[in-house]
Every structure is written in C-alpha cells, then in structure tokens.
Amino acid sequence: MMRERVMPWRDAAVGGLGLAAMLAAPAAATAEALLPKDIQATFFDGRSFTATTPSGVSFEMVFDADGTMRRKPVTKDGSKGEGTWTLDADGFCTTWKGHKTSCFKVLPAGPNAWAVMKGPTLKATWSK
C-alpha cells in the first residue's frame, strides 16, 4: 500500500491563500467606499498602479489629472487602451475608446489593495 506524503506547509499555504481570498471579498463588500475626492487623490495623479481582473489579467494603469487615462497589459492577455475619466457622486466613471461609459465604486480590500466594483460585481483589484 502506498502512503501519501504529508506536506503540512503546502496545505497551510494553499489553505491560507483560499482563506485570504474568501475573507477579502466580504471585507470589500462591507467596507465603506472611497469618496470621489479620495479616489482622485489616491489614483488619478499621473502615477501608475496595477489593476488585476478577477480572471488574472493585469494592467499598468495611469489616470492623469487632466481626465485622460491609459492602460498597458502586464500579462500576455489584455490590450492597450486609452480613454477618459470623470468623478461622479459615488465614485468614478470611465469611457474607453470604442466603449460606453461605465461607473464604479472603489472599496478598501486590504493593505495597498482596493476593489473596483460595478454594482455588486468585482471588476478589478487595484494595487500600489
């Protein structure tokens, strides 16, 4: 009879990642959204930050103070893009070239991480 080799560090690491993911989603859902002025001060200053979609595609994002924005894929998937941004009463809105305007809220999701939500749906996680 063959015995399975036990690697407690592996199970703890994998379990820890799953636990962190499960805890982050409810935390973002119950966290208070950033005010539009705080979104602008934190992200819309011309400095790059990373946006990662739920499917794992990452982009380098730059939102300039003049209302323009651009993205460049960090992973092999994804495409470059340019567009404009505006603040609204609840967060911000983007209009990528060739697409309709979409509006989002930004919620804290951990140290140096923010959940970008469209209604109840996580669209991206921003990190600095």
KAQUIJO-V221948 format. One record per residue. N is the residue number from 1. RES is the residue in one small letter. SS is DSSP state (alpha for helix, beta for strand, coil for the rest). OMEGA is omega in whole degrees, -180 to 180 (999 if undefined). Layout:
n:N res:RES ss:SS omega:OMEGA
n:N res:RES ss:SS omega:OMEGA
This chain:
n:1 res:m ss:coil omega:-179
n:2 res:m ss:coil omega:180
n:3 res:r ss:coil omega:177
n:4 res:e ss:coil omega:178
n:5 res:r ss:coil omega:-178
n:6 res:v ss:coil omega:177
n:7 res:m ss:coil omega:-175
n:8 res:p ss:alpha omega:180
n:9 res:w ss:alpha omega:-179
n:10 res:r ss:alpha omega:-180
n:11 res:d ss:alpha omega:179
n:12 res:a ss:alpha omega:-179
n:13 res:a ss:alpha omega:179
n:14 res:v ss:alpha omega:178
n:15 res:g ss:alpha omega:179
n:16 res:g ss:alpha omega:178
n:17 res:l ss:alpha omega:179
n:18 res:g ss:alpha omega:179
n:19 res:l ss:alpha omega:179
n:20 res:a ss:alpha omega:179
n:21 res:a ss:alpha omega:-180
n:22 res:m ss:alpha omega:-179
n:23 res:l ss:alpha omega:-177
n:24 res:a ss:alpha omega:-178
n:25 res:a ss:alpha omega:178
n:26 res:p ss:alpha omega:180
n:27 res:a ss:alpha omega:179
n:28 res:a ss:alpha omega:-178
n:29 res:a ss:alpha omega:-179
n:30 res:t ss:alpha omega:-180
n:31 res:a ss:coil omega:178
n:32 res:e ss:coil omega:-178
n:33 res:a ss:beta omega:174
n:34 res:l ss:coil omega:175
n:35 res:l ss:coil omega:180
n:36 res:p ss:alpha omega:-180
n:37 res:k ss:alpha omega:178
n:38 res:d ss:alpha omega:175
n:39 res:i ss:alpha omega:-179
n:40 res:q ss:alpha omega:-178
n:41 res:a ss:alpha omega:-176
n:42 res:t ss:alpha omega:-171
n:43 res:f ss:alpha omega:-170
n:44 res:f ss:coil omega:-174
n:45 res:d ss:coil omega:179
n:46 res:g ss:coil omega:178
n:47 res:r ss:coil omega:-176
n:48 res:s ss:coil omega:173
n:49 res:f ss:beta omega:-177
n:50 res:t ss:beta omega:173
n:51 res:a ss:beta omega:179
n:52 res:t ss:beta omega:180
n:53 res:t ss:coil omega:177
n:54 res:p ss:coil omega:179
n:55 res:s ss:coil omega:174
n:56 res:g ss:coil omega:177
n:57 res:v ss:coil omega:-178
n:58 res:s ss:beta omega:180
n:59 res:f ss:beta omega:166
n:60 res:e ss:beta omega:-176
n:61 res:m ss:beta omega:173
n:62 res:v ss:beta omega:175
n:63 res:f ss:beta omega:-179
n:64 res:d ss:coil omega:-178
n:65 res:a ss:coil omega:-179
n:66 res:d ss:coil omega:178
n:67 res:g ss:coil omega:176
n:68 res:t ss:beta omega:-180
n:69 res:m ss:beta omega:177
n:70 res:r ss:beta omega:177
n:71 res:r ss:beta omega:178
n:72 res:k ss:beta omega:-179
n:73 res:p ss:beta omega:175
n:74 res:v ss:coil omega:177
n:75 res:t ss:coil omega:-177
n:76 res:k ss:coil omega:177
n:77 res:d ss:coil omega:178
n:78 res:g ss:coil omega:-179
n:79 res:s ss:coil omega:176
n:80 res:k ss:coil omega:177
n:81 res:g ss:beta omega:176
n:82 res:e ss:beta omega:178
n:83 res:g ss:beta omega:-179
n:84 res:t ss:beta omega:177
n:85 res:w ss:beta omega:173
n:86 res:t ss:beta omega:173
n:87 res:l ss:beta omega:171
n:88 res:d ss:coil omega:-175
n:89 res:a ss:coil omega:-175
n:90 res:d ss:coil omega:-175
n:91 res:g ss:coil omega:-180
n:92 res:f ss:beta omega:178
n:93 res:c ss:beta omega:177
n:94 res:t ss:beta omega:172
n:95 res:t ss:beta omega:176
n:96 res:w ss:beta omega:180
n:97 res:k ss:coil omega:179
n:98 res:g ss:coil omega:-178
n:99 res:h ss:coil omega:176
n:100 res:k ss:coil omega:177
n:101 res:t ss:coil omega:175
n:102 res:s ss:beta omega:-179
n:103 res:c ss:beta omega:-171
n:104 res:f ss:beta omega:168
n:105 res:k ss:beta omega:178
n:106 res:v ss:beta omega:-178
n:107 res:l ss:beta omega:174
n:108 res:p ss:beta omega:-179
n:109 res:a ss:beta omega:-180
n:110 res:g ss:beta omega:179
n:111 res:p ss:coil omega:179
n:112 res:n ss:coil omega:179
n:113 res:a ss:beta omega:-179
n:114 res:w ss:beta omega:178
n:115 res:a ss:beta omega:176
n:116 res:v ss:beta omega:-172
n:117 res:m ss:beta omega:170
n:118 res:k ss:beta omega:-171
n:119 res:g ss:coil omega:-179
n:120 res:p ss:coil omega:-173
n:121 res:t ss:beta omega:174
n:122 res:l ss:beta omega:179
n:123 res:k ss:beta omega:-180
n:124 res:a ss:beta omega:170
n:125 res:t ss:beta omega:178
n:126 res:w ss:beta omega:178
n:127 res:s ss:beta omega:179
n:128 res:k ss:coil omega:999
